[in-house]
Amino acid sequence: LDRKVPSLNRTGAVVLSYLLDCAGVAPLEEVGRAICNFAESEARTLGWVVGPCLAPGSLEGCDLYWTAELVSLLPPDDIGVSLGETGVLTPFKSASSLIGI
C-alpha cells in the first residue's frame, strides 16, 4: 500500500488511490480496537481500571512527539517498523497507542 497509493495518485487515479488507502486504514483501526478491548478485559480480571487508549497524533495534547517515546520502549526493527524524524511510522499503515492501566 505504501508504494501503490502514491503510484495511483501520480497516474491520476485519485479516487482509486483514496479507496485503497481507506481499505488499509480500516483493518488497522479494527486491530487497534481489539487490542484496547483485550487490555480492558485483562485488566478487569485483575480488578484494575483502564483509561482511554491514546494514539499519538490523534488527539490534542498527544502529538506525534509521543510516538518516539513509545517506540523507544520496543524494538521496532524486529517487526519492520521505523520512525521518521517527524514522528511518523513507516510503513504508513502502522500505529502506536498507549493504554493507561
Beta strands, then each sheet from edge to edge (+ up, - down):
strand 1: 53-54
strand 2: 82-83
strand 3: 89-90
strand 4: 98-99
sheet 1: 1+ 4-
sheet 2: 2+ 3-
end
